[in-house]
Amino acid sequence: MKKIFTISVLFLIIFIFVQCSIFQTITNLSRLKFKLGNVSGFRVNNIDISNKSSLSDLSPMELMSLTNIITKGQLPVSFVLNVDAKNPNDGTGGYPRTDATLKSFKWRLFIDDKETVSGDIDSPVIIPGTGEVSNIPIRVELDLLQFFKGEGFEKIGNLVLAIGGKQGNSSRITLYATPTISTVLGDIKYPGELKIIDKSFTN
């Protein structure tokens, strides 16, 4: 009887320890923060526009190339949207230092509040528990005319420059993402999507 009681107490202690570990892990993960960073390597029909400030900066050959592809009803663009990630679990404030391995980061991309393409990260990203900002590169490819039909050449050109040009930024982009974090307890997926914008960190 005493042996059964001892085993029961042992199992109870293990159960409590596991539950506390799970709770602490989830608590730490909930403190991860994300924000849209800059856009890099923006190309339109394989034309690099990252150094362009206006449509007039395009060469006659580049303008002709864009005009030709648009008349065909296409405008393929590609770029990298850099997401800033911050892991504040640096061992201070009563939280243990915890590195986070982002195993999956399924996302949906909105431009000017219009949903476009979706995807996931190419490979896992480690977000160290240092409180410093880490980069999550999101590689994007889409046909802008598929989502912005009826817009004039100048308006679409200005949209492209506003995002990927020399003075461009990610203010016209919104990312909805569902992170999955790899832990010693297994993969933990966020219960819902995060809305990630450029103005402030979201968790």
N, C-alpha and C positions, 0 to 999 in steps of 0.2 A: 504493500500500500504506500509505504514511504517512497519507494522507488518510482511508482507511478506518479506520485505527487511531485517529485523532483523533476521528472521528465516533462510533466505538464508545465511546471514553472519555467523550465528551460525553453520549451516551445513558445511560451508566452513572451519571454524576453526577446527571443529571436523575432517573433512576429512584430513586437513593438519596435525593435531596432529597424527591421525592414520597412515598416510603415513610416517611421521617422526619416529614414534615408530617402524614400520616395517623395515624401513631403518636402524635404530639404532640397532635393534635386529639382522638383517642379518649381519651388520658390525661387531657386537660383536662375532657372531658365526663364522665368517670367520677368527677370530683371534685364534680359538682353534688350538692346535698343537698336533700331534701324532707321536710316535716313537716306534719301537719294543724294548721291554725290554728283560728280560731273559726268558729262557724256564725252566719250573719246572715240577717235577713229571713224567719224561719221562719213560715209560714202554714199553718193547718189549715182546709180548706174555706173559704179566703179570710179566715180570722180570724187576725189578727196576735197571736202568743203570745210575742213576744220580750220583752215586759214583764211576763209572768205568772210567778209563783213557785210557784203551786199551782193545782189545779183550782178551788178556791174563789174564785180571782181572776176566773174567767169570769163574765160577766153572765148572768142568766137567759135572755136571748135567744140568747147564744152557746152556752150549754149545750143549749138546745132545738135549735139548728141542728145541733150536733154529734150529738146523740142521733138526730135525724131521719136524718141522712146515714149513720150507723152502722147503723141498722135496715135501711137499703137495701143493706147490705153493702159500703159504700164509706167511705174516709177519705183523701181526696186531700190531700197535703202538698207544699209547695214551699219550697225554701230555697237559700241559697248556702253551699257548703262552701269556705272559704278555705284554700288550701294554701300554706304558706310555702316559698319556694324560696331557696336560698342558693348563690351562685356564688363560690367562694373564689379564683378565678383573677384576682387583683388585681395581678399582676406581681411578687409577692414569693415567696420560697421557691424560686426557680429556675424558676418557671412564668411564661410570658408572660401579660400581661393579655388576657383573652378574654371578650367578651360572648357570651351564648348566646341564640339565638332558638328558643324552644320552639314548633315548628310544629304538633305534635300531642301530645296527652296522653290517649290512650285509657285509660279507667278503668272499674273495676268496684267498686261500692259495697256494703260489708257493714255491716249494723247488728246488733249483738249476735251477731256471727259468722254471720249469715244473709245469703246473697247476695241482693241486690235488683236494682237497675237498673244500666245501663252507659251510657257516652257518651264525649264528647270535648269539648275546650275550644271556645269559640265563635270565637276568633280567635287568631293567634299572640301569644305573650307574650315580651318581651325580658327576660332576666335579666342585668343588667349585672355585669361582673366587678369588683365593689367589695367583696364579702364581706358586703354588707348583705342583709337579707331582702326579697324581692320577693313579691308576692301573685299567686296563680293562682286566679281565681274559678271554681268548679265549680258550675254551675247544675243543681239536682236537682229532679225532679218524680216522684212515685210515689204509689201507693195503698197505704198501710200495711197495710190489711186483706188485701190480696192476698198479703202475706208473713207476716202475723201473725194468721192466722185462729184462732179459738178462744181468743184472749186476751181477758180481761175489759176493760171500758171503763176501769176505774181503772188497770190495768196498762199499757194502751196510752197512756192519758193521761199517766201518770208517765214513760213512755219519751219521749213527745213533749216534755215539759217538761225532761227530763234533757238532751235534745239542743238544743232551740231556745228554751227558756224563759229567764227573766231570769238564772238561775244555771246555765244550760246550757253544755255544752261538747261537744267532739268525741270524748270518751274512749270512747264506745260505738260509734264508727265506725271502720272500717278501709277503706283505699282501696288497691286494687291498680292500678297504672298502668304504661303502657309509653310513655315519652317518645320523641319523634322531634325531633331537633335539626337546624335548618338551618345548614349551614356552607358555606364557599367550595368545599369538596370535594363538595358535594351533601348531601342529607338523610341523616342517620345515625340509625337506629332502635336503641334499646336491645335487646340480645339476649334479654331476658326481663323479666317484670314486677317492679316494685318494690313491696314491702309498706310502706305509709306509714301511720304512726300518730301520735298526738298527743304522745307522751312524748319522742321524740328524733328527730333528723334521720336520714334514710336515704339511702344512695347505692349 
